[in-house]
Amino acid sequence: MNKRTLLIDGMALLFRHFYATSVHKNFMVTSKGLPTNGTQGFIRHVMHAIHDIDPTHVAICWDMGKSTFRNELFAGYKQNRPDPPEALVPQFSHVQHISQELGFFNIGLPNYEADDVIGTLATQTANQNNNNVFVITGDRDLLQCSADNIHIWLVKKGFTEYAKFDAHTFREHYGLSPKQLIDVKAFMGDSADGYPGVKGIGEKTAIKLIQQYGSVENVISNIESLTAGQQKKIQADMDNLMTSKQLAEIICDAPIETHDIWQRMSYTPDYSRIINVCEEHELRVARKYIQSL
């Protein structure tokens, strides 16, 4: 039997759907005053993906706190982000509670990001015979994990529109192998994550450098072949360049206890249960959407 594993970045969907509805002041509050707009968007998105992909195994991956090992490498990592809105804060724990009640396997790892959990699970489960892995995320960093049987779906709009990548489509789009995205990001940095890369080198130049030289290390070895301006920029930001490469790399061998994880990820949708959970928790928009499926 062909296996199809679905890995979802839970917080990415929660944030996306919170902001998509809160901009219209639509917080979908329960009788007890709990906002559920992000939670309900999460449920609708996950259930549509399950309906679309028909996975045999599902895992929802979560961030476990603001600080990770990357903050030890670079104190400013993700420290530039504003505090979440007041209406979103209670939904952090609520959405994970609901996800568990819906029967999904939920996983997070202290000191690591959800991306590292996804990268580890994707790499490990892709090695299973006849297994295709589908990752739903809003984070382009996960494109570095693309492979022939690891499909990264970047959310573009709503519940159904994605930019879809595997190893072949990544090479076609960037002219690079997926892992070389790490080297590109080392040069260009990431303003959203708060690490600098090399000041004055953007994405286009970074891609050209890696297309020509293959890696950060090879660029440095051939630095005398670069323009005088490029040499000056790289030499001035050498420490940031090397640190940014460490920060950009997703960990694909995080210390996850996996002896029974495959069995725990096994999933068959129980729509009666899902609808009952939505009704019990006053998630009526999600319930109506699921009934339509």
Secondary structure, 3 states (H helix, E strand, C coil): CCEEEEEEEHHHHHHHHHHHHHCCCCCCECCCCCECHHHHHHHHHHHHHHHHHCCCEEEEEECCCCCCHHHHHCCCCCCCCCCCCCCCHHHHHHHHHHHHHCCCEEEECCCCCHHHHHHHHHHHHHCCCCEEEEEEECCHHHHHHCECCEEEEEEEECCCEEEEECHHHHHHHHCCCHHHHHHHHHHHCECCCCECCCCCCCHHHHHHHHHHHCCHHHHHHCHHHCCHHHHHHHHHCHHHHHHHHHHHCCCCCCCCCCCCHHHHHECCCCHHHHHHHHHHCCCHHHHHHHHHC
